Amino acid sequence: MVINFNLSNDNMTSLYDIQNILESLDYEIDYFDKTDKTFTTKTKIVNRFLRPISYTLFVSSNDRITITIDSEVQIFKRASNISFGNSQKQVIKNSSNNLNVDIQKKIFNPIIKKMNKKGYDFFDNNNYITY
């Protein structure tokens, strides 16, 4: 789950632009590395019926601006696997490489719209989601 944008400025200016855009969309920056020209956001949650999805965005600015989603789906254990005296957790987190397209659009569409307003072109390739 990756999207790319063509650079319209130098790498660092572009990185600060995407940082400002994500902060305006209520993302919090967790780790920022000027040397590698990358940063990550703090975990956000997309609520679904019984299976909330937590995700983090990884952003890099090299030849292009690349935004990658790393996600986890929270799954409740079956009732037969739960015992109240047991110290095991009742919720399992499974990493997910392939979020469904609707959830990807819910995450990426606001970013794409703001990036386009700022002058960054969405780089479309058949390996990536198209909107």
C-alpha positions in Angstrom: 0.0 0.0 0.0 2.2 2.7 -1.4 1.6 6.0 -3.2 4.2 8.2 -4.9 4.3 11.9 -5.8 6.7 13.5 -8.2 8.9 16.2 -6.6 8.2 19.8 -7.3 10.9 21.2 -5.0 14.1 19.8 -3.5 14.0 16.8 -1.2 14.0 18.6 2.1 11.4 21.2 1.1 9.2 18.4 -0.2 9.6 16.5 3.0 8.6 19.5 5.1 5.6 20.1 2.8 4.3 16.6 3.3 4.9 16.9 7.0 2.8 20.1 7.2 0.1 18.4 5.1 -0.1 15.4 7.3 -0.1 17.5 10.4 -3.0 19.5 9.0 -4.8 16.1 8.5 -4.4 15.4 12.3 -1.4 13.1 12.0 1.3 13.4 14.6 5.0 12.9 13.6 6.6 10.2 15.6 10.2 10.0 14.2 11.8 12.5 11.8 15.2 11.8 10.2 16.8 14.6 8.2 19.8 12.5 7.1 17.7 9.8 5.4 14.9 12.3 4.5 12.2 10.2 6.1 9.7 10.3 8.9 6.9 8.1 10.5 3.6 9.1 12.0 2.1 8.0 15.2 -0.4 5.2 15.0 -3.9 6.1 14.0 -7.0 3.8 14.1 -9.7 3.2 11.4 -12.7 1.9 13.2 -14.5 -1.0 11.5 -17.2 -3.2 13.0 -15.4 -5.5 15.5 -12.0 -5.2 13.8 -10.3 -1.9 14.2 -7.3 -1.3 12.0 -4.3 0.6 13.4 -1.8 2.0 10.9 1.3 4.1 10.6 2.5 6.1 7.6 6.2 5.9 6.5 7.2 8.9 4.3 10.4 9.3 2.4 11.6 12.0 0.0 14.3 10.8 -2.4 13.6 10.6 -6.2 9.9 10.8 -5.4 7.8 11.3 -2.2 6.8 7.8 -1.2 4.1 7.2 1.4 3.7 3.6 2.7 1.1 2.3 5.1 2.0 -0.3 7.8 -1.2 -1.7 9.3 -2.4 -4.1 12.0 -5.9 -5.6 12.3 -7.1 -6.3 15.8 -9.0 -9.5 16.1 -10.9 -10.7 19.2 -10.2 -14.3 20.2 -13.0 -16.9 20.0 -14.9 -17.4 23.3 -13.6 -20.9 23.5 -10.0 -19.6 23.6 -10.6 -17.1 26.4 -10.4 -17.8 30.1 -10.6 -15.0 32.7 -7.9 -16.5 34.9 -5.5 -16.7 32.0 -3.0 -13.9 31.5 -3.1 -14.0 27.7 -4.6 -11.1 25.9 -8.1 -11.4 24.5 -7.2 -9.3 21.4 -4.8 -10.5 18.8 -3.0 -8.1 16.5 -2.2 -9.4 13.0 -0.1 -7.3 10.6 -1.9 -6.7 7.3 -0.1 -6.2 4.0 -3.3 -5.7 2.0 -6.0 -3.4 3.3 -9.1 -3.3 1.2 -9.3 -0.6 -1.4 -12.0 1.4 0.4 -9.8 1.7 3.5 -6.8 2.7 1.4 -8.9 5.4 -0.3 -10.1 6.6 3.1 -6.5 7.1 4.1 -4.9 8.2 0.9 -7.6 10.5 -0.7 -7.3 13.4 1.7 -3.5 13.2 1.3 -3.7 13.1 -2.5 -6.1 16.1 -2.6 -3.9 18.3 -0.4 -0.7 17.2 -2.2 -2.3 18.2 -5.5 -3.3 21.6 -4.1 0.3 22.1 -3.0 1.6 21.3 -6.6 2.7 17.7 -6.2 1.6 15.3 -9.0 0.4 11.9 -8.1 2.7 9.3 -9.7 0.4 6.6 -11.1 1.8 3.2 -12.0 -0.2 0.0 -12.4 1.6 -1.4 -9.2 -0.1 1.3 -7.1 -3.7 2.1 -6.3 -5.4 4.4 -8.9 -8.1 6.8 -7.9 
